[in-house]
């Protein structure tokens, strides 16, 4: 009995327990968009299963919802806005993003440890009268990480810029 209690205490205090490990393989694409596992790894919690679901019920908005063990932990989206919409104005309605968040030097992205938004450069936009934005957010029990969020939003914007939305 004492050895079982000791093993339980050891398990609770270390990362050796399965609840503290990532037992799933991080995909190289989420909802059809290439996203390097190196970019999402810092934001994803331990668990056993990962899945993603594409939601496109709202015209001009596509959301990729990433679940670990049945809990939504990461969401990525593409959203068409009226041409000329500023990054700050779009940030007002994106969860986990605020117009006062940190901004990249080039002014293309706003980011924090739990959310980011960016404007996509489209060589040949699917919608001539709009601007395309991407957003990302971490939900509990995801892992907030400002540097990872900044890298993810830039890479996601670049991947979407090469997708059917922009070519």
C-alpha positions as CSV (number, residue, x, y, z in Angstrom):
1,X,0.0,0.0,0.0
2,X,2.8,2.4,0.9
3,X,4.6,1.7,-2.4
4,X,1.4,2.5,-4.3
5,X,0.9,5.8,-2.5
6,X,4.6,6.6,-3.1
7,X,4.2,5.8,-6.8
8,X,1.1,8.1,-7.0
9,X,3.0,10.9,-5.3
10,X,6.0,10.5,-7.7
11,X,3.6,10.5,-10.6
12,X,1.9,13.7,-9.5
13,X,5.2,15.5,-9.0
14,X,6.8,14.6,-12.4
15,X,6.1,14.7,-16.1
16,X,6.3,10.9,-16.3
17,X,2.5,10.5,-16.0
18,X,0.6,10.2,-19.3
19,X,-1.6,13.2,-18.3
20,X,1.6,15.3,-18.4
21,X,2.9,13.9,-21.7
22,X,2.0,14.6,-25.3
23,X,1.0,11.2,-26.6
24,X,-0.2,12.4,-30.0
25,X,1.6,13.3,-33.2
26,X,1.2,17.0,-34.1
27,X,0.0,17.3,-37.7
28,X,1.8,19.2,-40.4
29,X,-1.4,20.7,-41.6
30,X,-4.5,21.9,-39.8
31,X,-7.8,21.9,-41.7
32,X,-5.9,21.7,-45.0
33,X,-3.4,24.5,-44.4
34,X,0.2,23.6,-43.9
35,X,1.4,24.6,-40.4
36,X,4.8,23.3,-39.2
37,X,4.5,21.2,-36.0
38,X,7.4,23.3,-34.6
39,X,5.0,26.3,-34.6
40,X,2.1,24.7,-32.8
41,X,4.0,22.5,-30.4
42,X,4.7,25.2,-27.8
43,X,1.0,26.1,-27.7
44,X,-0.5,22.6,-27.3
45,X,-1.0,20.9,-24.0
46,X,-0.2,17.3,-23.1
47,X,-2.8,14.7,-23.9
48,X,-3.6,11.5,-25.9
49,X,-5.5,12.6,-29.0
50,X,-5.5,15.6,-31.3
51,X,-8.1,16.5,-33.9
52,X,-9.1,19.5,-36.0
53,X,-12.5,20.5,-37.4
54,X,-13.1,23.1,-40.1
55,X,-16.1,25.3,-39.6
56,X,-17.2,27.6,-42.5
57,X,-20.9,28.3,-41.6
58,X,-20.4,32.1,-41.8
59,X,-19.8,33.6,-45.3
60,X,-16.2,34.7,-45.6
61,X,-15.0,33.1,-42.3
62,X,-13.3,29.8,-42.0
63,X,-12.3,28.5,-38.5
64,X,-10.1,25.6,-37.8
65,X,-10.8,24.3,-34.3
66,X,-8.0,22.1,-32.7
67,X,-9.0,19.8,-29.9
68,X,-6.8,17.8,-27.5
69,X,-8.7,15.0,-25.7
70,X,-12.0,16.6,-26.7
71,X,-11.2,20.1,-25.4
72,X,-10.7,23.0,-27.9
73,X,-7.2,24.3,-27.3
74,X,-6.3,26.3,-30.4
75,X,-8.3,28.1,-33.0
76,X,-7.1,29.4,-36.4
77,X,-9.3,31.4,-38.7
78,X,-9.3,33.3,-42.0
79,X,-11.8,36.2,-42.3
80,X,-12.6,38.5,-45.2
81,X,-13.2,42.1,-44.2
82,X,-14.2,45.2,-46.2
83,X,-11.2,46.5,-48.2
84,X,-9.2,49.0,-46.2
85,X,-10.1,47.6,-42.8
86,X,-7.3,48.3,-40.3
87,X,-5.6,45.6,-38.2
88,X,-6.7,47.4,-35.1
89,X,-10.4,47.5,-36.2
90,X,-10.4,43.8,-37.0
91,X,-8.7,43.0,-33.7
92,X,-11.7,44.5,-31.8
93,X,-13.8,41.5,-32.6
94,X,-11.3,38.7,-32.5
95,X,-11.2,36.7,-29.2
96,X,-7.9,37.0,-27.2
97,X,-6.7,39.9,-29.4
98,X,-6.7,43.5,-28.5
99,X,-5.8,46.6,-30.6
100,X,-3.3,47.5,-27.9
101,X,-1.4,44.1,-28.2
102,X,2.2,44.1,-29.4
103,X,2.6,45.0,-33.0
104,X,5.4,43.7,-35.3
105,X,7.7,46.3,-36.8
106,X,6.2,45.9,-40.3
107,X,2.7,46.6,-38.8
108,X,1.2,43.4,-40.3
109,X,0.5,41.5,-37.0
110,X,-0.8,42.1,-33.5
111,X,0.0,39.4,-30.9
112,X,-0.1,38.5,-27.2
113,X,0.5,35.3,-25.4
114,X,-3.0,34.0,-26.1
115,X,-4.0,35.5,-29.5
116,X,-2.8,37.1,-32.7
117,X,-4.2,38.6,-35.9
118,X,-2.5,39.4,-39.2
119,X,-3.3,40.8,-42.6
120,X,-2.6,38.4,-45.5
121,X,-0.8,39.6,-48.6
122,X,-2.8,38.1,-51.4
123,X,-1.3,38.2,-54.9
124,X,-4.7,37.5,-56.5
125,X,-7.4,37.7,-53.8
126,X,-10.5,35.6,-54.3
127,X,-12.5,38.7,-53.3
128,X,-11.6,42.0,-55.0
129,X,-13.5,44.1,-52.6
130,X,-12.0,42.7,-49.4
131,X,-8.9,42.3,-47.2
132,X,-8.1,38.9,-45.8
133,X,-7.1,38.5,-42.2
134,X,-5.9,35.5,-40.2
135,X,-6.3,35.0,-36.5
136,X,-5.1,32.5,-33.9
137,X,-6.0,32.0,-30.3
138,X,-5.1,29.6,-27.5
139,X,-7.9,28.4,-25.2
140,X,-7.5,26.6,-21.9
141,X,-5.9,24.2,-21.4
142,X,-3.6,25.4,-24.2
143,X,-0.3,27.0,-23.4
144,X,0.0,30.8,-23.7
145,X,3.3,31.7,-25.4
146,X,3.9,35.2,-26.9
147,X,6.9,34.3,-29.0
148,X,5.2,31.2,-30.3
149,X,2.0,33.1,-31.2
150,X,4.0,35.7,-33.1
151,X,5.8,33.0,-35.2
152,X,2.6,31.1,-35.7
153,X,0.5,34.0,-37.0
154,X,3.3,35.1,-39.5
155,X,3.7,31.6,-40.8
156,X,-0.1,31.0,-41.0
157,X,-0.6,34.3,-42.9
158,X,2.1,33.2,-45.4
159,X,0.5,29.8,-45.9
160,X,-2.9,31.3,-46.4
161,X,-1.4,33.8,-48.8
162,X,-0.4,30.8,-51.0
163,X,-3.8,29.1,-50.7
164,X,-6.9,29.1,-52.9
165,X,-8.1,32.2,-50.9
166,X,-5.3,34.2,-52.5
167,X,-4.3,32.6,-55.8
